[in-house]
Amino acid sequence: MAKIISIHSCRAGTGQSNLLANLALSVAQLGYRVGILDPDGQAPGIHAVFGVDNDRIDQDWNNDLQDNGSITADLLETKLFLPYDRGHIALMGGGVRLPNCHVQAKDIARLLHQGYCIDRLNQGFLQLAQRLHLDYLLIDTPPGLGEETLFFLGLSNILLLILRLNQQDFQGLAVTVDIAHKLGIPKILLVANQVQTTLDPATIQQQLEQTYQEAVAGVLPFCEDMLLLASNGLFCLKYPAHPLTLKIQTIAQNLIDLELPSRAIAPTSCKTSATGTMAQKPGLNMAELVNLPVAQRQLASWMMRKGPITLAEAAKHINQAEVDVQTTLGILIEQGFVEASTHADETYYQIRIAPKRGSSIGKNLWDL
């Protein structure tokens, strides 16, 4: 089963796509088959780093993925796979149609609003990895925390969060880590990128781990050579002996060494107790979130980011009458997804999240 790794940033401009491309290269060079999915259908950027045309590649993939046959070994030497030393990289953009569910990655946000079976979407990604015989699938997620991003994060075995050392990234990272915990992602890792060379990497790693209680996979320095390359090629290929290349390769090796259970997202359901009453659900998980009706899903997604809210705040945010919002909240409460509490004569509503499926891997693995 392929490991699904989402690489994500709170904001654009962190060097996320370049880092993903070079991590994929480093993994492939060790003899693995790596898929890269850039779900941005409007302005995909990962293909430029590899010097290939996005539309042509997507068309080629769709011609073969929609065939009932499997991807054969012969295709490893064709334009569908890019060979790097002992491994291969499969580049896919937002125009690639997922097998089994016949939907383009760029359409996922629209489908989440209109309604779509999460099982079929999930099976589409799993079948994609299986038919391509992938060892790893790396997803270049859109910045921020929109519904499309939440979907990709919810599929992940590993979440690699990229940040720069500024206040906006610090605040955004805190929210993202909290959301990632709520989604039950098995392993969350931090990478500080474009760090001033005058700062001590060990001190930065210690401070980040103490602040966010997550392992730091790497502290990567600002590199003028990377800047001058301007996404026109793979840095680790052009500068194989560069100190930055060695740090990226170390992160890649540590990702390979991680032993994680396969991530499976499946809807939970209420069970009937011996007394005939319905047992309360343990809380909301990702599969249930994306399968909620539009009004409930939009409200629940906002509440996950916001925390405890009042009825008035919810009504203002979604621009609906309080009586309608109260009805929606009541339904979510009945399903066990929201709980209400009273403080200082004010009622507050908060999302109940299903228990996290954690990992027992120690942080000392990431001492670089």
C-alpha positions in Angstrom: 0.0 0.0 0.0 1.4 3.4 -1.0 2.1 6.0 1.6 0.1 9.2 0.9 2.1 12.3 2.0 0.5 15.7 1.8 2.9 18.7 1.7 1.1 21.8 2.9 1.7 25.4 3.8 -0.6 27.9 5.5 0.3 30.5 2.9 1.8 30.7 -0.6 5.5 31.5 -1.1 7.0 29.0 1.4 8.9 27.0 -1.3 6.4 24.1 -0.9 6.3 23.0 -4.6 10.1 23.1 -5.0 10.6 21.2 -1.8 8.1 18.6 -2.8 9.7 18.1 -6.2 13.2 17.6 -4.7 11.9 15.3 -2.0 10.2 13.2 -4.7 13.4 13.1 -6.6 15.4 12.0 -3.6 13.0 9.2 -2.8 12.9 8.1 -6.5 16.7 8.0 -6.6 16.6 5.4 -3.8 14.7 3.0 -6.1 11.1 3.9 -5.4 8.1 4.7 -7.6 6.7 8.1 -6.6 3.6 9.8 -7.8 3.1 13.5 -7.6 -0.4 15.0 -7.7 -0.8 18.8 -8.2 -4.6 19.2 -7.8 -4.5 22.9 -8.9 -6.5 22.7 -12.2 -6.1 26.5 -12.8 -2.4 27.1 -12.2 -0.5 23.9 -11.6 3.2 24.6 -10.9 5.0 21.4 -10.1 5.4 20.4 -13.8 7.5 23.4 -14.5 10.2 22.2 -12.1 10.4 19.0 -14.1 10.3 20.8 -17.5 7.2 19.0 -18.8 3.8 20.2 -20.2 1.0 19.8 -17.8 -1.8 19.4 -20.3 0.1 16.8 -22.4 1.0 14.7 -19.4 -2.6 14.8 -18.0 -4.0 13.7 -21.4 -1.5 10.8 -21.6 -2.4 9.7 -18.1 -6.2 9.8 -18.8 -5.8 7.7 -21.9 -4.2 4.9 -19.9 -5.9 5.2 -16.5 -9.3 4.9 -18.1 -8.3 1.7 -19.8 -9.6 -1.4 -18.1 -6.1 -2.9 -18.3 -3.4 -2.3 -15.7 -0.4 -0.1 -16.0 2.3 -2.4 -17.5 6.0 -2.5 -16.9 6.6 -1.3 -20.5 5.1 2.1 -19.6 7.9 2.7 -17.1 10.1 3.5 -20.1 7.6 5.8 -21.8 6.6 9.4 -21.4 4.2 8.5 -18.5 7.0 7.9 -16.1 10.2 10.0 -15.6 13.2 7.8 -14.7 15.6 8.9 -12.1 18.4 6.5 -11.2 16.8 3.4 -9.8 13.3 4.9 -9.5 10.5 6.7 -11.4 8.3 9.7 -10.9 4.8 10.0 -12.2 3.6 13.6 -12.6 -0.1 14.2 -12.5 -2.0 17.5 -12.5 -5.5 18.6 -11.7 -6.8 17.3 -15.1 -6.1 13.7 -14.2 -9.2 11.7 -13.8 -9.3 9.3 -10.9 -10.0 5.7 -11.9 -13.0 4.1 -10.4 -14.9 7.3 -9.9 -14.1 9.2 -13.1 -13.6 12.6 -11.5 -10.9 15.2 -12.0 -8.9 16.3 -9.0 -9.7 19.9 -9.7 -13.4 19.1 -9.5 -13.2 17.8 -5.9 -14.1 21.2 -4.3 -17.2 21.5 -6.5 -18.2 17.9 -5.8 -17.9 18.5 -2.0 -20.5 21.2 -2.3 -22.8 19.3 -4.6 -22.4 16.0 -2.8 -20.3 13.0 -3.7 -19.5 9.6 -2.2 -16.4 9.8 -0.1 -15.8 6.1 -0.5 -15.6 6.4 -4.3 -13.2 9.3 -4.1 -11.0 7.5 -1.6 -11.1 4.3 -3.7 -10.2 6.4 -6.7 -6.9 7.6 -5.0 -6.1 4.1 -3.7 -6.7 2.5 -7.1 -4.6 5.2 -8.7 -1.7 4.3 -6.5 -2.3 0.6 -7.0 -2.5 0.6 -10.8 0.6 2.7 -11.0 2.4 0.5 -8.5 3.3 3.5 -6.5 5.3 3.3 -3.3 4.6 6.9 -2.4 2.0 9.5 -3.5 2.9 13.1 -2.8 0.1 15.7 -2.9 1.0 19.4 -3.4 -2.0 20.7 -1.5 -3.5 24.2 -2.1 -2.5 26.7 0.7 -5.0 27.5 3.4 -7.7 25.3 4.8 -10.5 25.2 2.2 -12.7 22.1 1.8 -10.6 20.8 -1.0 -7.4 21.0 1.1 -9.2 19.3 4.1 -10.1 16.4 1.8 -6.5 15.8 0.7 -5.3 16.1 4.3 -7.8 13.6 5.4 -6.5 11.0 3.0 -2.9 11.4 4.2 -0.7 9.0 6.2 1.8 11.8 6.7 1.4 15.5 6.7 4.5 17.6 6.0 3.9 21.2 7.1 6.2 23.8 5.5 6.7 27.2 7.2 8.9 30.2 7.2 10.0 31.9 10.4 7.5 34.8 10.5 4.5 35.6 12.6 1.9 34.9 10.0 3.2 31.4 9.4 3.4 30.8 13.2 -0.2 31.7 13.7 -1.4 29.7 10.6 0.7 26.7 11.6 -1.0 26.6 15.0 -4.5 26.4 13.4 -3.3 23.9 10.8 -1.8 21.5 13.4 -5.0 21.7 15.4 -7.1 20.8 12.4 -4.7 18.0 11.4 -5.1 16.5 14.9 -8.9 16.7 14.5 -8.7 14.9 11.2 -6.7 12.1 12.9 -3.6 12.2 10.5 -1.3 9.6 11.8 2.0 11.6 11.6 2.5 15.3 11.4 6.0 16.7 10.6 7.3 20.3 10.4 9.9 21.7 8.0 11.2 25.3 8.5 12.2 26.5 5.1 14.2 29.5 3.8 15.7 30.1 7.3 18.4 32.8 7.7 21.8 31.3 7.8 22.8 33.3 10.9 20.2 31.3 13.0 21.1 28.1 14.8 19.1 25.1 13.3 19.2 23.1 16.5 17.7 26.0 18.5 15.0 26.5 15.9 14.1 22.8 15.9 13.9 22.8 19.7 11.7 25.9 19.8 9.3 24.6 17.2 8.9 21.2 18.8 8.3 22.7 22.2 5.7 25.2 20.8 3.8 22.9 18.5 4.5 19.5 20.1 5.3 18.0 16.7 8.5 16.6 15.3 10.7 18.8 13.1 11.8 16.9 10.0 14.3 19.6 9.0 15.5 23.2 9.2 16.4 24.2 5.7 18.5 27.4 5.2 17.9 30.1 2.7 19.8 29.3 -0.5 20.6 31.8 -3.2 21.3 29.0 -5.7 17.8 27.8 -5.2 16.5 31.3 -5.7 18.5 31.8 -8.9 17.3 28.5 -10.3 13.8 30.0 -10.2 11.9 26.6 -10.4 13.7 25.9 -13.7 14.8 22.4 -12.8 15.5 20.2 -9.8 17.9 21.7 -7.3 19.1 18.3 -6.0 19.8 17.1 -9.5 21.7 20.2 -10.5 23.6 20.5 -7.1 24.0 16.9 -5.9 26.7 17.7 -3.3 25.2 20.9 -2.0 24.5 21.0 1.8 20.9 21.8 1.1 20.6 18.7 -1.1 22.0 16.6 1.7 19.5 17.9 4.1 16.6 17.2 1.7 17.9 13.7 1.1 18.0 13.1 4.9 14.4 14.1 5.2 13.5 11.8 2.3 15.3 8.9 3.9 13.5 9.5 7.2 10.2 9.5 5.4 11.1 6.1 3.9 12.1 4.7 7.3 8.7 5.6 8.9 6.6 2.6 9.6 2.9 3.7 9.6 -0.4 1.8 9.4 -2.2 2.3 6.1 -4.6 5.2 6.3 -8.2 4.1 5.7 -11.1 6.5 5.9 -14.4 5.0 6.4 -17.7 6.5 7.7 -18.7 5.5 11.2 -22.2 4.8 12.2 -24.4 4.8 15.3 -24.8 1.3 16.8 -27.8 0.1 18.7 -27.2 -0.8 22.3 -28.6 -3.8 24.2 -31.4 -1.5 25.4 -32.5 -0.7 21.9 -31.3 3.0 22.1 -28.8 4.5 19.7 -25.3 4.8 21.1 -23.8 8.2 20.7 -21.1 8.5 18.0 -17.6 9.2 19.1 -17.5 12.4 17.1 -17.0 13.8 13.6 -14.4 12.3 11.3 -13.3 13.4 7.8 -15.5 10.9 5.9 -18.6 12.2 7.7 -17.6 15.8 7.3 -17.4 15.7 3.5 -20.6 13.6 3.3 -22.7 16.1 5.3 -25.3 18.1 3.4 -24.0 21.5 2.2 -25.4 23.7 5.0 -24.2 21.3 7.7 -20.8 20.8 6.1 -20.1 24.5 5.6 -21.0 25.3 9.2 -19.0 22.3 10.6 -15.9 23.2 8.6 -16.0 26.8 9.9 -16.6 25.6 13.5 -13.5 23.3 13.2 -11.3 26.3 12.4 -13.1 28.8 14.8 -13.6 26.8 18.0 -16.6 27.5 20.3 -19.1 29.8 18.7 -22.4 31.4 19.6 -25.6 31.2 17.6 -25.3 34.8 16.7 -21.8 34.4 15.4 -22.8 31.4 13.3 -25.8 33.2 11.8 -23.6 36.2 10.9 -20.9 34.0 9.3 -23.2 32.0 7.0 -25.6 34.9 6.5 -28.7 33.0 7.7 -31.5 33.6 10.2 -30.7 32.4 13.7 -33.7 30.1 13.6 -32.4 28.3 10.6 -28.9 28.0 12.0 -30.3 26.7 15.3 -32.1 23.9 13.2 -28.8 23.0 11.5 -27.0 23.0 14.9 -29.7 20.8 16.4 -29.3 18.2 13.6 -25.5 18.2 14.2 -26.0 17.8 17.9 -28.4 14.8 17.4 -25.7 13.1 15.2 -23.2 13.6 18.0 -21.0 16.0 15.9 -21.6 19.1 18.0 -22.0 19.7 21.7 -23.6 22.7 23.4 -22.5 24.3 26.7 -23.5 27.3 28.7 -21.2 29.9 30.1 -22.2 33.2 31.7 -25.8 32.7 30.4 -24.5 32.3 26.8 -24.8 29.1 24.9 -21.7 28.0 23.0 -21.4 25.3 20.3 -18.3 23.3 19.6 -17.5 20.4 17.2 -16.9 17.0 18.7 -14.1 15.3 16.9 -13.6 11.5 16.7 -10.6 10.2 18.7 -7.3 10.6 16.9 -5.5 7.6 15.5 -2.0 8.4 16.6 1.5 7.1 16.0 4.0 5.7 18.5 7.0 6.9 16.6 9.4 8.9 18.7 10.6 12.4 17.9 14.3 11.5 18.2 14.0 9.9 14.7 14.1 13.5 13.4 17.3 14.7 15.0 19.1 15.9 11.9 
